[in-house]
């Protein structure tokens, strides 16, 4: 297998983190430079179908994009430690929280960064401060939801680290590019973030 | 089990369609009126955690929001006909296309409709014609991607109807609210859309 990835971007980091949690080795890593547009070349698009990283090329030639689909495939191949749930109820709760963390936290943070960071003007044709601000406020609204949830749970979806935590903390870490820090009063969020960042897998693909 | 749903909204329709495909019966249907804000009442938020439909209340009291998480749970309980993939490779390809259809087609169509339809001003505090137009163009870009894909495949992800097709056609059908029709030259898209709409499940939850 080959993983097309970029150490600058948050979605590829999800895949690297899952690989580290599960101790997956033997995957060829192909670094793609987003700032010079290597993901937009005809060769890359012909292989992956879309100008996105990460993408996982399987040995039969199938290429999978979309980080969560790649991570779920890796879980099917390497079930332990479990990140997506052990039974249908757990799987549903974890997918629900993973999607919430993606849509209401990671995505608005990404838009905040892309509309603020000078070096990312290359990826965002028109950077708009209002878009950055709107998305910062959306993300903070969900941070408060998480802070309440983490008053009663050690982690977001279940009482162990799952895909939902990983998507959330990768999103929050991306905001460090613009020196953003979550509101200080969210102390449960801070405690949980520290626990996630202390995992050995957190250092993969950064 | 209880399903909180609204016949006016596209995400609940995904769940109703999956239930119809699989012949799932015995789920209590609770209709939520979005236009009067029934999903924003303290009772509803206390039960579901977020002001969203659909939500599935399991018999143990767990409530699942996020339509795709609900549909995957229903698949685990009622595996046939298969909509999410039979092995890890199929599951990855179907999830990849489901996510693409969601993010690059269904979501921009929803924003186009919410920023255009007079009756939806209640849901969208500030309707902006530029937002409607930007999202229409984004959705049409992905419709062209699908039209090319459908030149070689009967359906989007695999050569049978899957979750990816369902998410895409539910998205496209929502655009009928503003009398939108896809560009006429996309003839493979039109052929595929007709095949999906002819399925008995397509009439559920509309």
Interface residues (C-beta under 8 A of the other chain):
Chain A: X50 X58 X60 X62 X64 X65 X66 X68 X69 X70 X72 X73 X76 X77 X88 X89 X91 X92 X93 X95 X96 X99 X100
Chain B: X50 X58 X60 X62 X64 X65 X66 X68 X69 X70 X72 X73 X76 X77 X88 X89 X91 X92 X93 X95 X96 X99 X100
